[in-house]
Amino acid sequence: MVWYAPIASSVGLQRNTFAANGATTFGGGLASVSDCGASVVAAGDTHVANYAGWAGGAMAVVQLASSSSGLGFCRNGSAPVWEGATATNNTAGYFGGSLFVAPGAAANVRGLVASGEMAGSSGSGSAGSGGSIAALNCTFLTVTDSSIRGSTAVRSGGGVLASGCGWVVLERTEVVKCAAGAAGGGVHLAAPGLVAAATMPVAVSVSASSGSSSSSSNASEAGDTSAYGRVVLSGVTLAGNRAGGSSSGTGTGNGSGSGSSSSSGGYIPRGGGLFVEGQLLAVAVSASDLSSLSNSAALGSALASTQRCNVSVAAAALAASFLAGAINTSNAPVSGSR
């Protein structure tokens, strides 16, 4: 179902059931396409076993702005609301088993209960990120009072992937027993320009004026100066998540077992609970539980990050050797002098 809301309109869906639907590109159950400024609310819906060949197995959110590239960046703070939804066993070929937030769009997710979701398929190879929620180069994403359990991503972000977004807030939300094949068993946060550009399998453009598609990528808007991403995790629980191991698209997502020491291509799985990637990303964590005892990965059972501090040359060399597999964990540097 494609649901279009023009500017200055107010559109709502309430207590609907979307089951066993499919879409070739995005929005297996529902695709919300709205102009900036429209009021869009989906409340109390149930999404079961829907499939999207590209992104948003249960629901996809697209916002249209005046832009030569089609998808633009809504600057007025408007965002569709997905509230009180139940999502079970939905699948996307590449991004967001439950929800996909398109480049330039925004979404407020409240009270979501998601389980058994999956991103990745046999046709997508080693791709597949954001087992339940995936947001790429979005304006903002908020997820509050929600539960994500047993979701799986073939690549990264077993529960949630947020890449290149201006603002991301996860509040009073649990991500439990999710799994990813490479990084971020629970949550993967990436700075602008990293993951979205590297893993975008299909170039999609939706024109507000003509509705036609083009081959241009909409990962960023020309002239946009928002170089930094900002993330707040408050009252978040990440438990029983796994990076590495057997997250190969089977959809088990049970978070059990330990992350393996290496994966295909020599990449060492990292960030069992949380993986933070890229320097241009500010992350604040408050009153949250990222237990290293229940999350698992070869590198950083609770948290792994690529962000660098100023360290000595010797410490940097040791860290590089460790990541390359040249030395064992007993020789890995703990800290370095400036």
C-alpha positions as a printed Julia matrix, in Angstrom:
338×3 Matrix{Float64}:
  0.0     0.0     0.0
  1.35    3.43   -0.99
  0.03    6.18    1.22
  0.52    9.74   -0.07
 -0.03   12.85    2.03
  0.27   16.22    0.24
  1.53   19.35    1.97
 -0.64   20.87    4.71
 -2.8    17.74    4.88
 -3.49   15.49    7.84
 -3.67   11.75    7.15
 -3.99    8.87    9.59
 -4.25    5.1     9.7
 -5.42    3.31   12.81
 -5.59   -0.32   13.92
 -5.01   -1.87   10.49
 -3.44   -5.24    9.74
 -0.88   -5.73    6.97
  0.01   -9.4     6.48
  1.98  -11.35    3.86
  2.29   -8.44    1.44
  5.24   -7.81   -0.86
  6.89   -4.92   -2.7
  9.67   -4.99   -5.26
 11.5    -1.96   -3.86
 10.36   -0.48   -0.53
  7.45   -0.66    1.88
  6.36   -4.3     1.86
  3.28   -3.59    3.95
  3.03    0.19    3.75
  4.92    3.02    2.09
  4.28    6.47    3.56
  5.11    9.14    0.98
  4.42   12.69    2.13
  5.3    16.27    1.35
  7.16   18.24    3.98
  4.66   19.78    6.36
  2.03   17.05    6.06
  0.79   15.44    9.27
  1.03   11.66    8.99
  0.18    9.2    11.79
 -0.05    5.4    11.73
 -1.25    4.07   15.09
 -1.93    0.63   16.48
 -1.2    -1.23   13.24
 -0.1    -4.86   13.01
  2.48   -5.94   10.41
  3.14   -9.65    9.92
  5.36  -11.45    7.39
  5.59   -8.64    4.85
  8.52   -8.42    2.43
 10.3    -5.62    0.55
 12.89   -6.45   -2.06
 14.98   -3.44   -1.08
 13.98   -1.69    2.14
 11.25   -1.42    4.78
  9.69   -4.86    5.08
  6.75   -3.55    7.12
  6.88    0.18    6.4
  8.96    2.74    4.5
  8.95    6.48    5.13
  9.7     8.9     2.28
  9.34   12.68    2.52
  9.37   14.91   -0.54
 10.94   18.35   -0.65
 11.58   20.81   -3.42
 14.85   19.49   -4.77
 16.32   18.81   -8.19
 17.27   15.33   -7.04
 13.73   14.38   -6.03
 14.22   13.39   -2.42
 15.13   16.44   -0.39
 15.64   17.31    3.25
 12.6    18.47    5.21
 13.74   21.38    7.35
 10.48   22.25    9.1
 10.57   19.49   11.72
  7.7    17.5    10.25
  7.89   13.73   10.51
  5.51   10.8    10.13
  4.61    9.09   13.41
  4.56    5.29   13.75
  2.93    4.6    17.09
  1.87    1.49   18.98
  2.7    -0.84   16.09
  3.38   -4.56   16.32
  5.78   -5.95   13.71
  6.58   -9.65   13.46
  8.68  -11.63   10.96
  8.92   -8.9     8.35
 11.85   -8.98    5.92
 13.73   -6.57    3.65
 16.32   -7.52    1.08
 18.75   -4.8     2.12
 17.57   -2.35    4.8
 15.07   -2.34    7.66
 13.06   -5.48    8.26
 10.43   -3.4    10.08
 11.04    0.21    9.08
 13.11    2.09    6.51
 13.59    5.85    6.75
 14.71    7.17    3.37
 17.42    9.78    2.76
 16.19   13.23    3.77
 13.15   11.89    5.62
 12.37   11.79    9.34
 10.33    9.54   11.58
  9.05    9.34   15.15
  8.63    5.75   16.36
  6.75    5.27   19.62
  5.8     2.07   21.4
  6.95   -0.28   18.63
  7.02   -3.98   19.51
  9.12   -5.78   16.88
 10.31   -9.38   16.84
 11.88  -11.8    14.39
 12.59   -9.15   11.76
 15.34   -9.54    9.16
 17.45   -7.48    6.74
 19.25   -9.42    4.03
 18.41  -12.26    1.68
 20.05  -14.79   -0.59
 19.76  -12.31   -3.42
 21.53   -9.52   -1.53
 24.7   -11.52   -0.86
 26.57  -10.21    2.16
 24.46   -7.03    2.33
 21.59   -6.47    4.72
 21.62   -3.94    7.56
 19.14   -2.78   10.19
 17.35   -5.99   11.08
 14.37   -4.07   12.43
 14.97   -0.36   11.74
 17.24    1.25    9.14
 17.61    4.99    8.58
 20.01    6.27    5.92
 21.03    9.92    5.75
 17.8    10.9     7.46
 16.99   14.3     8.93
 16.15   12.74   12.28
 14.9     9.52   13.85
 13.41    9.05   17.31
 12.61    5.65   18.81
 10.96    5.77   22.23
  9.32    3.26   24.58
  9.94    0.45   22.1
 11.06   -3.18   22.13
 13.1    -4.88   19.4
 13.8    -8.57   19.95
 15.28  -11.4    17.95
 15.97   -9.44   14.77
 18.79  -10.28   12.36
 20.93   -8.4     9.85
 23.27  -10.21    7.49
 25.77   -7.34    7.66
 25.32   -4.78   10.45
 22.85   -3.4    12.96
 20.96   -6.49   14.03
 18.32   -4.34   15.68
 18.91   -0.79   14.42
 21.08    0.88   11.77
 21.24    4.69   11.73
 23.73    5.94    9.16
 24.42    9.54    8.25
 21.4    10.99   10.06
 21.4    14.51   11.5
 19.81   13.49   14.81
 19.02   10.1    16.32
 17.38    9.58   19.71
 16.79    6.16   21.28
 14.97    6.5    24.57
 13.51    3.95   26.99
 13.97    1.27   24.36
 15.34   -2.27   24.49
 17.23   -4.12   21.77
 17.52   -7.73   22.9
 18.83  -10.96   21.36
 19.5    -9.45   17.95
 22.38  -10.51   15.69
 24.48   -9.1    12.86
 27.05  -10.88   10.73
 29.76   -8.23   10.91
 29.12   -5.3    13.27
 26.65   -3.86   15.73
 24.75   -6.9    16.9
 22.26   -4.6    18.6
 22.78   -1.13   17.14
 25.07    0.31   14.44
 25.56    4.08   14.37
 27.52    5.6    11.49
 28.63    9.11   10.64
 27.5    10.85    7.44
 28.97    9.53    4.21
 30.04    6.08    5.4
 27.63    3.14    5.34
 24.86    4.58    3.2
 27.17    5.33    0.29
 28.94    2.01    0.53
 25.9    -0.25    0.75
 23.22    1.47   -1.35
 22.27   -1.3    -3.8
 19.65    0.64   -5.73
 19.53    4.32   -6.64
 15.99    5.51   -5.96
 14.63    8.95   -6.71
 11.03   10.03   -6.23
 10.11   13.35   -7.77
  7.5    15.45   -6.02
  6.4    16.91   -9.32
  6.42   13.95  -11.7
  6.79   10.84   -9.56
  9.41    9.48  -11.95
 12.58    7.69  -10.98
 16.12    8.54  -11.98
 19.57    7.08  -11.57
 20.91    9.82   -9.32
 21.68    8.98   -5.71
 19.8    10.93   -3.05
 22.1    10.18   -0.14
 22.72   13.92    0.3
 21.33   17.16   -1.02
 23.54   19.53   -2.99
 24.72   22.39   -0.83
 23.77   20.71    2.44
 26.24   21.67    5.16
 25.11   19.28    7.91
 28.38   17.41    8.23
 27.99   16.05   11.74
 25.63   13.45   13.13
 24.34   13.52   16.71
 23.01   10.55   18.68
 21.52   10.27   22.18
 20.87    6.93   23.89
 18.92    7.4    27.11
 17.46    4.6    29.18
 18.38    2.05   26.51
 18.98   -1.64   27.18
 21.19   -3.64   24.81
 21.31   -7.26   25.99
 21.99  -10.68   24.51
 23.02   -9.29   21.12
 25.74  -10.78   18.92
 28.07   -9.56   16.16
 29.6   -12.35   14.12
 28.94  -16.03   14.38
 26.15  -17.47   12.24
 24.19  -14.38   11.17
 23.92  -15.49    7.56
 20.33  -14.71    6.72
 18.71  -17.64    8.48
 16.49  -15.33   10.51
 17.24  -16.99   13.87
 18.38  -13.78   15.55
 18.49  -15.39   18.99
 21.67  -13.64   20.1
 23.11  -16.84   21.54
 26.69  -18.0    21.25
 29.91  -16.08   21.02
 31.09  -13.97   18.12
 33.71  -15.66   16.01
 37.23  -14.28   15.77
 36.98  -13.61   12.07
 34.53  -13.6     9.2
 34.68  -13.75    5.43
 37.15  -11.32    3.94
 39.17  -11.19    7.18
 36.81   -8.69    8.87
 36.76   -9.18   12.62
 33.19   -8.93   14.0
 32.85   -6.01   16.4
 30.39   -4.25   18.68
 28.16   -6.95   20.13
 25.86   -4.4    21.71
 26.78   -1.16   19.93
 29.08   -0.25   17.04
 29.95    3.41   16.43
 31.62    4.26   13.12
 33.12    7.51   11.85
 34.67   10.62   13.36
 31.88   13.05   12.41
 29.42   11.57   14.88
 28.76   12.72   18.45
 27.26   10.01   20.67
 25.92   10.52   24.2
 24.87    7.54   26.33
 22.94    8.07   29.55
 21.28    5.73   32.08
 21.66    2.81   29.69
 22.69   -0.84   30.04
 25.2    -2.18   27.49
 26.16   -5.25   29.48
 29.34   -6.84   28.16
 28.38  -10.08   29.91
 25.32  -10.72   27.74
 26.39   -9.14   24.43
 29.13  -10.83   22.39
 31.63  -10.05   19.62
 35.27  -10.75   18.87
 36.05   -7.06   19.38
 34.04   -5.09   21.95
 31.36   -7.33   23.37
 29.44   -4.31   24.66
 30.82   -1.47   22.52
 33.22   -1.02   19.61
 34.11    2.24   17.91
 36.32    3.39   15.05
 36.61    6.88   16.54
 40.22    7.71   17.39
 41.89    9.63   20.16
 45.42   10.96   20.09
 47.67    8.04   21.07
 51.36    7.34   20.86
 52.86    5.92   17.67
 53.72    2.68   19.46
 50.2     2.19   20.76
 48.73    2.9    17.34
 51.07    0.38   15.72
 50.1    -2.3    18.24
 46.41   -1.63   17.66
 46.87   -1.88   13.88
 48.73   -5.17   14.26
 45.99   -6.56   16.47
 43.23   -5.62   14.04
 45.22   -7.23   11.23
 45.42  -10.46   13.23
 49.2   -10.28   13.64
 49.11  -10.42   17.44
 46.78  -11.95   19.99
 44.55  -10.15   22.46
 47.05  -10.43   25.32
 49.33   -7.98   23.48
 46.64   -5.51   22.51
 47.18   -1.99   23.89
 44.83   -0.85   26.62
 45.75    2.81   26.47
 48.5     4.95   25.11
 50.33    8.01   26.36
 49.9    11.23   24.48
